[in-house]
Amino acid sequence: MDLSLAGKKAIVCGSTDGIGKASAILMAKRGAEIMLVARNEDKLNVTMSELSHKQG
């Protein structure tokens, strides 16, 4: 079964903690382009850094 998200785009709300962060990481690993939305800019920057390292 092909679970690739290559070429897909996703907006993830609440992307700095919990399910939102886990969803963003999983979709990024599968090739999706992710737009993160969060209230805390510092935590958002940390999550963005983590995602860029996981995507390669």
Contact map, one row per residue, 1 for C-alpha under 8 A:
11100000000000000000000000000000000000000000000000000000
11110000000000000000000000000000000000000000000000000000
11111000000000000000000000000100000000000000000000000000
01111100000000000000000000000110000000000000000000000000
00111111000000000000000000100111000000000000000000000000
00011111000000000000000000000111100000000000000000000000
00001111100000000000000000000011100000000000000000000000
00001111110000000000000000000011100000000000000000000000
00000011111000000000000000000001111000000000000000000000
00000001111100000000000000000001111000000000000000000000
00000000111110000000000000000000011110000000000000000000
00000000011111100001001100000000011110000000000000000000
00000000001111100001000000000000000111000000000000000000
00000000000111111001100000000000000111100000000000000000
00000000000111111111111100000000000111000001001000000000
00000000000001111101100000000000000001010011001000000000
00000000000001111111110000000000000000000000000000000000
00000000000000111111110000000000000000000000000000000000
00000000000000101111111000000000000000000000000000000000
00000000000111111111111100000000000000000000000000000000
00000000000001111111111110000000000000000000001000000000
00000000000000101111111111000000000000000000000000000000
00000000000100100011111111100000000000000000000000000000
00000000000100100001111111110000010100000000000000100000
00000000000000000000111111111000000000000000000000100100
00000000000000000000011111111100000000000000000000000000
00001000000000000000001111111111010000000000000000000000
00000000000000000000000111111111110000000000000000100110
00000000000000000000000011111111000000000000000000000110
00111100000000000000000001111111000000000000000000000000
00011111000000000000000000111111100000000000000000000010
00001111110000000000000000111111110000000000000000000000
00000111110000000000000000010011111000000000000000000000
00000000111100000000000100110001111100000000000000000000
00000000111100000000000000000000111110000000000000000000
00000000001111100000000100000000011111000001000100000000
00000000001111100000000000000000001111100001000000000000
00000000000011110000000000000000000111111001000000000000
00000000000001000000000000000000000011111001000000000000
00000000000000010000000000000000000001111111000000000000
00000000000000000000000000000000000001111111100000000000
00000000000000000000000000000000000000011111110000000000
00000000000000010000000000000000000000011111111000000000
00000000000000110000000000000000000111111111111100000000
00000000000000000000000000000000000000001111111110000000
00000000000000000000000000000000000000000111111111000000
00000000000000110000100000000000000000000011111111100000
00000000000000000000000000000000000100000001111111110000
00000000000000000000000000000000000000000000111111111000
00000000000000000000000000000000000000000000011111111100
00000000000000000000000110010000000000000000001111111110
00000000000000000000000000000000000000000000000111111111
00000000000000000000000000000000000000000000000011111111
00000000000000000000000010011000000000000000000001111111
00000000000000000000000000011010000000000000000000111111
00000000000000000000000000000000000000000000000000011111
